[in-house]
């Protein structure tokens, strides 16, 4: 159902395509568009994250970019910084596969948990992949919550 043929590390030449995908995916939420337009620095993928091999991409059978996830690590916790999927292929399991890929890699590196900061509207997805809502975590874009998944 997902159409994902491969999940691998992002390559530096893909940065612009990843940043474009980030924008398209973020603009799915009409209520976020104005604030994102005022803060264009919030959109994009850092070259350092790609160079540090913290960005994983999901590719389709023809090599097309379907989505990506960016992670960081703080002690024994993996932080899911970004999870974005092309709008036309959302709700097909691509996000789930990227989360599971991140969780497996985090577990293999010794992490005991994964966290993500999420708006309440995304709780159904994150709860479906094993995260539990926690304390409020305000962001510059509005209220959000720290969610945690035990690995």
N, C-alpha and C positions, 0 to 999 in steps of 0.2 A: 504493500500500500504506500510506503514512504517514497519509493523511487530512488532511494539512496543506494548508490553503487559502491561508494567509498567514503570513509572519513579519514582525513589525514591532516598533518600540520599545514597551516597556511604558508604560502611562499611570498616573498617580498614583492614580486611583480603583481600580486593579487590585491594589494592594499587599496587601490582606487576602487576596484570592483566591490570589495568588502565594505568600504565606506559608503558606496552607492546603495548597496543592499541594506546597510544599517539605516540609511535615510528612508528608503522605501518602506521598510518594515516598521519604523517608528511612526511614520505618517499615517499608518492604518488607523490610529486613534485620533479622530478629528479633534477631540478636546485638547490634545497635546500639541497640535501643529503651531499655534501662535507662540507658545513658550519655546518650542524648538527653533523656530525661526529667529527668535530673539537671542538664542544661545547656540549658534551653529557649532561652537567648540564641543558641544556634547555629542555630536555625531561624528562618526569616523572610527578608524582602527589605528591605534598607535603603531608606528614602525617598530618601536622597542618590543611591543607585545609579540609581534610576528617574529622578530629576530630572536627573542627569548623562548620561542616555541611554546607560547601560551595560548595561541589561537589555533583552533581545529575547525576545519571546513568539511561540510557535507556536500558531496558531488553526486550528480545524476549520472546515468549511463553514458551520456555524451560528453561528460566532463563539465557540465554546467553547474554553477554555484547555486546550491539550494539553501544554505544556511551556514551559520558559524557560531561558535562559542569561544569566549575568552575567559581564562581563569587566572587566578593568582593564588599564592599559598602564604598563609600566616601561621607559623609553627606547624601544628598538625591538622589545620583546617584548610580545605580548598574553598576558595571564594569564586563563585560563578559571577563574573563581572558583566558579561554580555551573553545574550542568547537571542539571535535574530534569524528569522526565516523569511524567504521570499514570500511576499503576500499571496501570490497566486498558487503557492503550494502549502500554505498554512493548513493546519488541522489534518495532516496526513502522516504524522508520527515522526517528522524530521526533528523537531525540537526534543522529543522524547529520546531519540537516538543520540543526539548530541549531549543531552544530560547524562545518559547512561555511559557514554564514552568518557565524559569528564569524571564521572563517579568511579569507573573502573580504573582509570589512570591515577586518580587521587588515592584510591585504596591501595593500589600497587606501590605508590610512593610513600605510604605510611600515614596518610591522612585518616582521621577517625570520623570526620564530619565534613559536610559541604554546606555552605551558606549562600544565600542570595537575598538581595534587597528587592522587594517586589511591591508594586501597587496592589491594593486589595482586589482589583478586577482580574488579576492574574492568579489569584489563589487556586481556583479550580485546576488549572494546569499544574502548578507546582505541587499541590497536594496529591494529584494523580501520579506524580513521579517521586513521591516519598518525602516531600518537605512538610514541615509543621510550622505554622505561623508563630512568631514570637513577638518581641517588644517592638514598639514603634521606632522607626528609623527615618526621621525627616530628611527630605532631599530638597534640592533647589527647585524641583519640579512639583513638589507637593508631598502629601503624606505617603509614607511607605512603611513596610514592616520587614524586619529581619526574619527570614525563614531558615530553618535548619533541617538537614537530612543526615541521619547517622549512617555512616558507611560500614 
